[in-house]
């Protein structure tokens, strides 16, 4: 199955925002904090990475 963003490489993960499947080259990494000291990684597509409602 090919990446839904670039359509060139095989998928690796799905976006935590919109659940589109992406390859390693298209994934944007971010972090999410709950305020209690817990920090979780976010794996986002380029569109969700730039969306302030999904990635503040």
mmJSON file of the N, C-alpha and C atoms, coordinates in Angstrom:
{"data_MODEL":{"atom_site":{
"group_PDB":["ATOM","ATOM","ATOM","ATOM","ATOM","ATOM","ATOM","ATOM","ATOM","ATOM","ATOM","ATOM","ATOM","ATOM","ATOM","ATOM","ATOM","ATOM","ATOM","ATOM","ATOM","ATOM","ATOM","ATOM","ATOM","ATOM","ATOM","ATOM","ATOM","ATOM","ATOM","ATOM","ATOM","ATOM","ATOM","ATOM","ATOM","ATOM","ATOM","ATOM","ATOM","ATOM","ATOM","ATOM","ATOM","ATOM","ATOM","ATOM","ATOM","ATOM","ATOM","ATOM","ATOM","ATOM","ATOM","ATOM","ATOM","ATOM","ATOM","ATOM","ATOM","ATOM","ATOM","ATOM","ATOM","ATOM","ATOM","ATOM","ATOM","ATOM","ATOM","ATOM","ATOM","ATOM","ATOM","ATOM","ATOM","ATOM","ATOM","ATOM","ATOM","ATOM","ATOM","ATOM","ATOM","ATOM","ATOM","ATOM","ATOM","ATOM","ATOM","ATOM","ATOM","ATOM","ATOM","ATOM","ATOM","ATOM","ATOM","ATOM","ATOM","ATOM","ATOM","ATOM","ATOM","ATOM","ATOM","ATOM","ATOM","ATOM","ATOM","ATOM","ATOM","ATOM","ATOM","ATOM","ATOM","ATOM","ATOM","ATOM","ATOM","ATOM","ATOM","ATOM","ATOM","ATOM","ATOM","ATOM","ATOM","ATOM","ATOM","ATOM","ATOM","ATOM","ATOM","ATOM","ATOM","ATOM","ATOM","ATOM","ATOM","ATOM","ATOM","ATOM","ATOM","ATOM","ATOM","ATOM","ATOM","ATOM","ATOM","ATOM","ATOM","ATOM","ATOM","ATOM","ATOM","ATOM","ATOM","ATOM","ATOM","ATOM","ATOM","ATOM","ATOM","ATOM","ATOM","ATOM"],
"id":[1,2,3,4,5,6,7,8,9,10,11,12,13,14,15,16,17,18,19,20,21,22,23,24,25,26,27,28,29,30,31,32,33,34,35,36,37,38,39,40,41,42,43,44,45,46,47,48,49,50,51,52,53,54,55,56,57,58,59,60,61,62,63,64,65,66,67,68,69,70,71,72,73,74,75,76,77,78,79,80,81,82,83,84,85,86,87,88,89,90,91,92,93,94,95,96,97,98,99,100,101,102,103,104,105,106,107,108,109,110,111,112,113,114,115,116,117,118,119,120,121,122,123,124,125,126,127,128,129,130,131,132,133,134,135,136,137,138,139,140,141,142,143,144,145,146,147,148,149,150,151,152,153,154,155,156,157,158,159,160,161,162,163,164,165,166,167,168],
"type_symbol":["N","C","C","N","C","C","N","C","C","N","C","C","N","C","C","N","C","C","N","C","C","N","C","C","N","C","C","N","C","C","N","C","C","N","C","C","N","C","C","N","C","C","N","C","C","N","C","C","N","C","C","N","C","C","N","C","C","N","C","C","N","C","C","N","C","C","N","C","C","N","C","C","N","C","C","N","C","C","N","C","C","N","C","C","N","C","C","N","C","C","N","C","C","N","C","C","N","C","C","N","C","C","N","C","C","N","C","C","N","C","C","N","C","C","N","C","C","N","C","C","N","C","C","N","C","C","N","C","C","N","C","C","N","C","C","N","C","C","N","C","C","N","C","C","N","C","C","N","C","C","N","C","C","N","C","C","N","C","C","N","C","C","N","C","C","N","C","C"],
"label_atom_id":["N","CA","C","N","CA","C","N","CA","C","N","CA","C","N","CA","C","N","CA","C","N","CA","C","N","CA","C","N","CA","C","N","CA","C","N","CA","C","N","CA","C","N","CA","C","N","CA","C","N","CA","C","N","CA","C","N","CA","C","N","CA","C","N","CA","C","N","CA","C","N","CA","C","N","CA","C","N","CA","C","N","CA","C","N","CA","C","N","CA","C","N","CA","C","N","CA","C","N","CA","C","N","CA","C","N","CA","C","N","CA","C","N","CA","C","N","CA","C","N","CA","C","N","CA","C","N","CA","C","N","CA","C","N","CA","C","N","CA","C","N","CA","C","N","CA","C","N","CA","C","N","CA","C","N","CA","C","N","CA","C","N","CA","C","N","CA","C","N","CA","C","N","CA","C","N","CA","C","N","CA","C","N","CA","C","N","CA","C","N","CA","C","N","CA","C"],
"label_alt_id":[null,null,null,null,null,null,null,null,null,null,null,null,null,null,null,null,null,null,null,null,null,null,null,null,null,null,null,null,null,null,null,null,null,null,null,null,null,null,null,null,null,null,null,null,null,null,null,null,null,null,null,null,null,null,null,null,null,null,null,null,null,null,null,null,null,null,null,null,null,null,null,null,null,null,null,null,null,null,null,null,null,null,null,null,null,null,null,null,null,null,null,null,null,null,null,null,null,null,null,null,null,null,null,null,null,null,null,null,null,null,null,null,null,null,null,null,null,null,null,null,null,null,null,null,null,null,null,null,null,null,null,null,null,null,null,null,null,null,null,null,null,null,null,null,null,null,null,null,null,null,null,null,null,null,null,null,null,null,null,null,null,null,null,null,null,null,null,null],
"label_comp_id":["UNK","UNK","UNK","UNK","UNK","UNK","UNK","UNK","UNK","UNK","UNK","UNK","UNK","UNK","UNK","UNK","UNK","UNK","UNK","UNK","UNK","UNK","UNK","UNK","UNK","UNK","UNK","UNK","UNK","UNK","UNK","UNK","UNK","UNK","UNK","UNK","UNK","UNK","UNK","UNK","UNK","UNK","UNK","UNK","UNK","UNK","UNK","UNK","UNK","UNK","UNK","UNK","UNK","UNK","UNK","UNK","UNK","UNK","UNK","UNK","UNK","UNK","UNK","UNK","UNK","UNK","UNK","UNK","UNK","UNK","UNK","UNK","UNK","UNK","UNK","UNK","UNK","UNK","UNK","UNK","UNK","UNK","UNK","UNK","UNK","UNK","UNK","UNK","UNK","UNK","UNK","UNK","UNK","UNK","UNK","UNK","UNK","UNK","UNK","UNK","UNK","UNK","UNK","UNK","UNK","UNK","UNK","UNK","UNK","UNK","UNK","UNK","UNK","UNK","UNK","UNK","UNK","UNK","UNK","UNK","UNK","UNK","UNK","UNK","UNK","UNK","UNK","UNK","UNK","UNK","UNK","UNK","UNK","UNK","UNK","UNK","UNK","UNK","UNK","UNK","UNK","UNK","UNK","UNK","UNK","UNK","UNK","UNK","UNK","UNK","UNK","UNK","UNK","UNK","UNK","UNK","UNK","UNK","UNK","UNK","UNK","UNK","UNK","UNK","UNK","UNK","UNK","UNK"],
"label_asym_id":["A","A","A","A","A","A","A","A","A","A","A","A","A","A","A","A","A","A","A","A","A","A","A","A","A","A","A","A","A","A","A","A","A","A","A","A","A","A","A","A","A","A","A","A","A","A","A","A","A","A","A","A","A","A","A","A","A","A","A","A","A","A","A","A","A","A","A","A","A","A","A","A","A","A","A","A","A","A","A","A","A","A","A","A","A","A","A","A","A","A","A","A","A","A","A","A","A","A","A","A","A","A","A","A","A","A","A","A","A","A","A","A","A","A","A","A","A","A","A","A","A","A","A","A","A","A","A","A","A","A","A","A","A","A","A","A","A","A","A","A","A","A","A","A","A","A","A","A","A","A","A","A","A","A","A","A","A","A","A","A","A","A","A","A","A","A","A","A"],
"label_entity_id":["1","1","1","1","1","1","1","1","1","1","1","1","1","1","1","1","1","1","1","1","1","1","1","1","1","1","1","1","1","1","1","1","1","1","1","1","1","1","1","1","1","1","1","1","1","1","1","1","1","1","1","1","1","1","1","1","1","1","1","1","1","1","1","1","1","1","1","1","1","1","1","1","1","1","1","1","1","1","1","1","1","1","1","1","1","1","1","1","1","1","1","1","1","1","1","1","1","1","1","1","1","1","1","1","1","1","1","1","1","1","1","1","1","1","1","1","1","1","1","1","1","1","1","1","1","1","1","1","1","1","1","1","1","1","1","1","1","1","1","1","1","1","1","1","1","1","1","1","1","1","1","1","1","1","1","1","1","1","1","1","1","1","1","1","1","1","1","1"],
"label_seq_id":[1,1,1,2,2,2,3,3,3,4,4,4,5,5,5,6,6,6,7,7,7,8,8,8,9,9,9,10,10,10,11,11,11,12,12,12,13,13,13,14,14,14,15,15,15,16,16,16,17,17,17,18,18,18,19,19,19,20,20,20,21,21,21,22,22,22,23,23,23,24,24,24,25,25,25,26,26,26,27,27,27,28,28,28,29,29,29,30,30,30,31,31,31,32,32,32,33,33,33,34,34,34,35,35,35,36,36,36,37,37,37,38,38,38,39,39,39,40,40,40,41,41,41,42,42,42,43,43,43,44,44,44,45,45,45,46,46,46,47,47,47,48,48,48,49,49,49,50,50,50,51,51,51,52,52,52,53,53,53,54,54,54,55,55,55,56,56,56],
"pdbx_PDB_ins_code":[null,null,null,null,null,null,null,null,null,null,null,null,null,null,null,null,null,null,null,null,null,null,null,null,null,null,null,null,null,null,null,null,null,null,null,null,null,null,null,null,null,null,null,null,null,null,null,null,null,null,null,null,null,null,null,null,null,null,null,null,null,null,null,null,null,null,null,null,null,null,null,null,null,null,null,null,null,null,null,null,null,null,null,null,null,null,null,null,null,null,null,null,null,null,null,null,null,null,null,null,null,null,null,null,null,null,null,null,null,null,null,null,null,null,null,null,null,null,null,null,null,null,null,null,null,null,null,null,null,null,null,null,null,null,null,null,null,null,null,null,null,null,null,null,null,null,null,null,null,null,null,null,null,null,null,null,null,null,null,null,null,null,null,null,null,null,null,null],
"Cartn_x":[0.846,0.0,0.893,0.551,1.372,0.89,1.806,1.549,0.429,-0.513,-1.61,-1.208,-0.018,0.437,1.267,2.339,3.23,2.946,2.26,1.928,3.149,4.296,5.51,6.106,5.964,6.6,5.548,5.986,5.07,4.75,3.55,3.101,3.854,3.91,4.572,3.626,2.973,2.062,0.858,-0.148,-1.262,-1.201,-1.766,-1.766,-2.631,-2.139,-2.923,-4.079,-4.047,-5.111,-6.227,-5.894,-6.928,-6.86,-5.894,-5.746,-5.389,-4.833,-4.357,-3.045,-2.794,-1.593,-0.427,0.764,1.934,3.193,4.154,5.484,6.364,7.555,8.471,8.862,8.928,9.318,8.233,6.986,5.882,5.435,5.841,5.433,6.072,5.27,5.763,5.633,6.697,6.717,6.436,5.628,5.337,5.127,4.873,4.643,3.374,2.714,1.49,1.685,1.377,1.518,0.15,-0.096,-1.388,-1.365,-0.222,-0.134,0.264,0.276,0.646,2.086,2.827,4.205,4.341,3.222,3.25,3.384,4.306,4.5,4.397,3.532,3.335,3.721,4.316,4.641,3.386,3.362,2.305,2.925,2.272,2.711,1.635,1.972,0.978,1.343,0.313,0.536,0.841,1.385,1.715,0.507,-0.677,-1.873,-2.25,-2.292,-2.634,-1.539,-0.301,0.799,0.632,0.107,-0.084,-1.425,-2.316,-3.642,-3.557,-3.826,-3.706,-4.75,-5.868,-6.848,-6.377,-5.536,-5.022,-3.657,-2.818,-1.454,-1.188,-1.692,-1.499,-0.065],
"Cartn_y":[-1.177,0.0,1.242,2.231,3.425,4.542,5.423,6.604,7.438,7.899,8.724,10.178,10.572,11.952,12.086,11.3,11.42,10.392,9.315,8.233,7.564,7.594,7.015,5.895,5.945,4.954,4.175,3.065,2.244,2.915,2.638,3.278,2.754,3.612,3.264,3.468,4.643,4.983,5.727,5.87,6.734,8.011,9.08,10.397,10.357,10.939,11.002,11.996,12.863,13.849,13.357,12.919,12.536,11.066,10.328,8.888,8.514,9.452,9.138,8.355,7.396,6.58,7.275,7.263,7.99,7.139,7.527,6.917,7.705,7.229,7.897,9.297,9.547,10.868,11.914,11.52,12.47,12.743,11.93,12.109,13.36,14.154,15.305,14.94,15.134,14.763,15.975,15.768,16.807,16.126,16.907,16.366,16.945,16.163,16.569,16.397,17.429,17.376,17.496,16.68,16.709,17.618,18.172,19.061,18.359,17.042,16.294,15.797,16.283,15.84,14.747,14.289,13.264,13.929,13.449,13.956,12.782,12.921,11.857,12.359,11.501,11.919,11.94,12.858,12.921,12.68,11.881,11.62,12.197,13.293,14.031,14.127,14.224,14.515,16.013,16.475,17.9,18.826,18.416,19.246,19.395,18.294,18.344,19.028,18.898,19.551,21.074,21.625,23.067,23.556,22.65,23.002,23.271,24.511,24.871,24.196,23.733,23.012,21.603,21.023,19.673,19.716,20.641,20.746,22.168,22.469,23.825,24.049],
"Cartn_z":[0.0,0.0,0.0,-0.809,-0.94,-0.022,0.312,1.132,0.506,1.317,0.825,0.609,1.064,0.9,-0.373,-0.497,-1.655,-2.748,-2.397,-3.337,-3.969,-3.26,-3.826,-2.988,-1.688,-0.824,-0.053,0.535,1.324,2.648,3.152,4.383,5.595,6.624,7.876,9.062,9.123,10.222,9.675,10.543,10.179,11.002,10.46,11.086,12.344,13.435,14.668,14.559,13.552,13.375,12.488,11.276,10.302,9.896,10.412,10.183,8.753,7.986,6.645,6.79,5.912,5.993,5.302,5.97,5.467,5.514,4.68,4.71,5.686,5.936,6.861,6.406,5.102,4.603,4.808,4.862,4.964,6.398,7.347,8.739,9.317,10.038,10.793,12.269,13.03,14.438,15.31,16.331,17.297,18.645,19.678,21.009,21.596,22.434,23.095,24.592,25.358,26.811,27.442,28.47,29.152,30.372,30.733,31.881,33.165,33.163,34.363,34.288,33.322,33.142,32.098,31.549,30.512,29.14,28.354,26.998,26.039,25.045,24.071,22.685,21.875,20.507,19.643,18.709,17.709,16.343,15.544,14.177,13.267,12.581,11.821,10.348,9.512,8.096,7.977,6.861,6.719,6.934,6.514,6.678,8.147,8.885,10.31,11.119,10.702,11.397,11.373,10.286,10.15,10.694,11.086,11.597,13.104,13.54,14.951,15.832,15.268,16.057,16.399,15.583,15.811,16.491,16.107,16.62,17.131,18.349,18.876,19.238],
"occupancy":[1.0,1.0,1.0,1.0,1.0,1.0,1.0,1.0,1.0,1.0,1.0,1.0,1.0,1.0,1.0,1.0,1.0,1.0,1.0,1.0,1.0,1.0,1.0,1.0,1.0,1.0,1.0,1.0,1.0,1.0,1.0,1.0,1.0,1.0,1.0,1.0,1.0,1.0,1.0,1.0,1.0,1.0,1.0,1.0,1.0,1.0,1.0,1.0,1.0,1.0,1.0,1.0,1.0,1.0,1.0,1.0,1.0,1.0,1.0,1.0,1.0,1.0,1.0,1.0,1.0,1.0,1.0,1.0,1.0,1.0,1.0,1.0,1.0,1.0,1.0,1.0,1.0,1.0,1.0,1.0,1.0,1.0,1.0,1.0,1.0,1.0,1.0,1.0,1.0,1.0,1.0,1.0,1.0,1.0,1.0,1.0,1.0,1.0,1.0,1.0,1.0,1.0,1.0,1.0,1.0,1.0,1.0,1.0,1.0,1.0,1.0,1.0,1.0,1.0,1.0,1.0,1.0,1.0,1.0,1.0,1.0,1.0,1.0,1.0,1.0,1.0,1.0,1.0,1.0,1.0,1.0,1.0,1.0,1.0,1.0,1.0,1.0,1.0,1.0,1.0,1.0,1.0,1.0,1.0,1.0,1.0,1.0,1.0,1.0,1.0,1.0,1.0,1.0,1.0,1.0,1.0,1.0,1.0,1.0,1.0,1.0,1.0,1.0,1.0,1.0,1.0,1.0,1.0],
"B_iso_or_equiv":[0.0,0.0,0.0,0.0,0.0,0.0,0.0,0.0,0.0,0.0,0.0,0.0,0.0,0.0,0.0,0.0,0.0,0.0,0.0,0.0,0.0,0.0,0.0,0.0,0.0,0.0,0.0,0.0,0.0,0.0,0.0,0.0,0.0,0.0,0.0,0.0,0.0,0.0,0.0,0.0,0.0,0.0,0.0,0.0,0.0,0.0,0.0,0.0,0.0,0.0,0.0,0.0,0.0,0.0,0.0,0.0,0.0,0.0,0.0,0.0,0.0,0.0,0.0,0.0,0.0,0.0,0.0,0.0,0.0,0.0,0.0,0.0,0.0,0.0,0.0,0.0,0.0,0.0,0.0,0.0,0.0,0.0,0.0,0.0,0.0,0.0,0.0,0.0,0.0,0.0,0.0,0.0,0.0,0.0,0.0,0.0,0.0,0.0,0.0,0.0,0.0,0.0,0.0,0.0,0.0,0.0,0.0,0.0,0.0,0.0,0.0,0.0,0.0,0.0,0.0,0.0,0.0,0.0,0.0,0.0,0.0,0.0,0.0,0.0,0.0,0.0,0.0,0.0,0.0,0.0,0.0,0.0,0.0,0.0,0.0,0.0,0.0,0.0,0.0,0.0,0.0,0.0,0.0,0.0,0.0,0.0,0.0,0.0,0.0,0.0,0.0,0.0,0.0,0.0,0.0,0.0,0.0,0.0,0.0,0.0,0.0,0.0,0.0,0.0,0.0,0.0,0.0,0.0],
"pdbx_formal_charge":[null,null,null,null,null,null,null,null,null,null,null,null,null,null,null,null,null,null,null,null,null,null,null,null,null,null,null,null,null,null,null,null,null,null,null,null,null,null,null,null,null,null,null,null,null,null,null,null,null,null,null,null,null,null,null,null,null,null,null,null,null,null,null,null,null,null,null,null,null,null,null,null,null,null,null,null,null,null,null,null,null,null,null,null,null,null,null,null,null,null,null,null,null,null,null,null,null,null,null,null,null,null,null,null,null,null,null,null,null,null,null,null,null,null,null,null,null,null,null,null,null,null,null,null,null,null,null,null,null,null,null,null,null,null,null,null,null,null,null,null,null,null,null,null,null,null,null,null,null,null,null,null,null,null,null,null,null,null,null,null,null,null,null,null,null,null,null,null],
"auth_seq_id":[1,1,1,2,2,2,3,3,3,4,4,4,5,5,5,6,6,6,7,7,7,8,8,8,9,9,9,10,10,10,11,11,11,12,12,12,13,13,13,14,14,14,15,15,15,16,16,16,17,17,17,18,18,18,19,19,19,20,20,20,21,21,21,22,22,22,23,23,23,24,24,24,25,25,25,26,26,26,27,27,27,28,28,28,29,29,29,30,30,30,31,31,31,32,32,32,33,33,33,34,34,34,35,35,35,36,36,36,37,37,37,38,38,38,39,39,39,40,40,40,41,41,41,42,42,42,43,43,43,44,44,44,45,45,45,46,46,46,47,47,47,48,48,48,49,49,49,50,50,50,51,51,51,52,52,52,53,53,53,54,54,54,55,55,55,56,56,56],
"auth_comp_id":["UNK","UNK","UNK","UNK","UNK","UNK","UNK","UNK","UNK","UNK","UNK","UNK","UNK","UNK","UNK","UNK","UNK","UNK","UNK","UNK","UNK","UNK","UNK","UNK","UNK","UNK","UNK","UNK","UNK","UNK","UNK","UNK","UNK","UNK","UNK","UNK","UNK","UNK","UNK","UNK","UNK","UNK","UNK","UNK","UNK","UNK","UNK","UNK","UNK","UNK","UNK","UNK","UNK","UNK","UNK","UNK","UNK","UNK","UNK","UNK","UNK","UNK","UNK","UNK","UNK","UNK","UNK","UNK","UNK","UNK","UNK","UNK","UNK","UNK","UNK","UNK","UNK","UNK","UNK","UNK","UNK","UNK","UNK","UNK","UNK","UNK","UNK","UNK","UNK","UNK","UNK","UNK","UNK","UNK","UNK","UNK","UNK","UNK","UNK","UNK","UNK","UNK","UNK","UNK","UNK","UNK","UNK","UNK","UNK","UNK","UNK","UNK","UNK","UNK","UNK","UNK","UNK","UNK","UNK","UNK","UNK","UNK","UNK","UNK","UNK","UNK","UNK","UNK","UNK","UNK","UNK","UNK","UNK","UNK","UNK","UNK","UNK","UNK","UNK","UNK","UNK","UNK","UNK","UNK","UNK","UNK","UNK","UNK","UNK","UNK","UNK","UNK","UNK","UNK","UNK","UNK","UNK","UNK","UNK","UNK","UNK","UNK","UNK","UNK","UNK","UNK","UNK","UNK"],
"auth_asym_id":["A","A","A","A","A","A","A","A","A","A","A","A","A","A","A","A","A","A","A","A","A","A","A","A","A","A","A","A","A","A","A","A","A","A","A","A","A","A","A","A","A","A","A","A","A","A","A","A","A","A","A","A","A","A","A","A","A","A","A","A","A","A","A","A","A","A","A","A","A","A","A","A","A","A","A","A","A","A","A","A","A","A","A","A","A","A","A","A","A","A","A","A","A","A","A","A","A","A","A","A","A","A","A","A","A","A","A","A","A","A","A","A","A","A","A","A","A","A","A","A","A","A","A","A","A","A","A","A","A","A","A","A","A","A","A","A","A","A","A","A","A","A","A","A","A","A","A","A","A","A","A","A","A","A","A","A","A","A","A","A","A","A","A","A","A","A","A","A"],
"auth_atom_id":["N","CA","C","N","CA","C","N","CA","C","N","CA","C","N","CA","C","N","CA","C","N","CA","C","N","CA","C","N","CA","C","N","CA","C","N","CA","C","N","CA","C","N","CA","C","N","CA","C","N","CA","C","N","CA","C","N","CA","C","N","CA","C","N","CA","C","N","CA","C","N","CA","C","N","CA","C","N","CA","C","N","CA","C","N","CA","C","N","CA","C","N","CA","C","N","CA","C","N","CA","C","N","CA","C","N","CA","C","N","CA","C","N","CA","C","N","CA","C","N","CA","C","N","CA","C","N","CA","C","N","CA","C","N","CA","C","N","CA","C","N","CA","C","N","CA","C","N","CA","C","N","CA","C","N","CA","C","N","CA","C","N","CA","C","N","CA","C","N","CA","C","N","CA","C","N","CA","C","N","CA","C","N","CA","C","N","CA","C","N","CA","C","N","CA","C"],
"pdbx_PDB_model_num":[1,1,1,1,1,1,1,1,1,1,1,1,1,1,1,1,1,1,1,1,1,1,1,1,1,1,1,1,1,1,1,1,1,1,1,1,1,1,1,1,1,1,1,1,1,1,1,1,1,1,1,1,1,1,1,1,1,1,1,1,1,1,1,1,1,1,1,1,1,1,1,1,1,1,1,1,1,1,1,1,1,1,1,1,1,1,1,1,1,1,1,1,1,1,1,1,1,1,1,1,1,1,1,1,1,1,1,1,1,1,1,1,1,1,1,1,1,1,1,1,1,1,1,1,1,1,1,1,1,1,1,1,1,1,1,1,1,1,1,1,1,1,1,1,1,1,1,1,1,1,1,1,1,1,1,1,1,1,1,1,1,1,1,1,1,1,1,1]
}}}
